[in-house]
């Protein structure tokens, strides 16, 4: 009975979901570590692991160079194949300066 249960489609599906979840968590941690190493941070910079090979960048950066840097960094992650870069460039006015 135990062997039949292990071979069941429900158990196999659960196993695949677990592997997928662990892979996405691994990509989450790898991205966080790279951001720390590269000094990339900010209260308005976000990323979402959309799949086991895809990441979405969102939020606000100060320049086109910063936007490109963030994308280059995540592309260094071995398993990332797709990057959706939805970062918005916002330059604060220097009113009063």
N, C-alpha and C positions, 0 to 999 in steps of 0.2 A: 504494500500500500504506500509506503514512504517513497519507494523508487518511482512508482507511478505518479505520485504527487510532484516529485522533483522534475520529472519529464513533462509535466503538464504545460500547456501553452500559457496559462496564467502565471506560473512561476517564471517561465522564460521571459515573458513580457515584462514582468516586474524586474527581472535581472537586467534587461536592456534599459529600462527606465533609470535604474540605479546607476548603471555605467554612464549613461548620458548626463545625469545630474552631477556625478563626480567629475566628469570631463569639463562641464561648464564651470563648476566650482574651481577646478584647477586653473582654467583660463582666467577666471576672476582674480585669483591670487597672483598669477603671473603678471597680469596687467597692473595690479596694485604695486607689486614689487618693482616693476620697470618704471612706473611713474615716480616712485620714491627715489630710485637710483638716478633718474634723469632730472630730478628736481621739478617735476611737473605736478603742480597742485593748484588748487583754487576752489573757492566755495561755489563757483558757477561752472565747474567742469565735471561732466559725468560720462560714464560709459555703461553699456548694457551688453552682456553676453547673450546674443540672440539665439545662437545655436552652437554646436560643437566646433564650428569653423568660422563663425561670424560675430562681429562686434559692431555696435553702433555708438558713435561718439556724439555727445550733445552738450549744449551749454554755450558759454560765452568765453571767448579768448580776446586778447588785446591786439593781435596782428595776424596777418596772413602767414608770416613765418612761424608763429606759435601754432597755428592751425595745422600747418604742414608737419611741424616737428612731432606733434601729438600723433598724427597719422603714421609717420615713419616709425615711431617707437612701437606702436601696436602691431605694425606689419612685421616687426622682428620676432614676434611670437610664432614659433614653429607651425602650429596648427591653424593659425588664423589665415583664412583664404579670402574672406570678404570683409571689407571695412566700409561702413556707411558713415561718412563724415558729415554730420549735421551741425558742426560747430559754427557759431555765428561770431563774426568779428565786430567788436564794439569798442570804439575809441571814445573814451570820456572826454568831454570838452574841458578845456583848461580855463574855464570862466574865472575871471578875476586875476589871472596870472599875467 
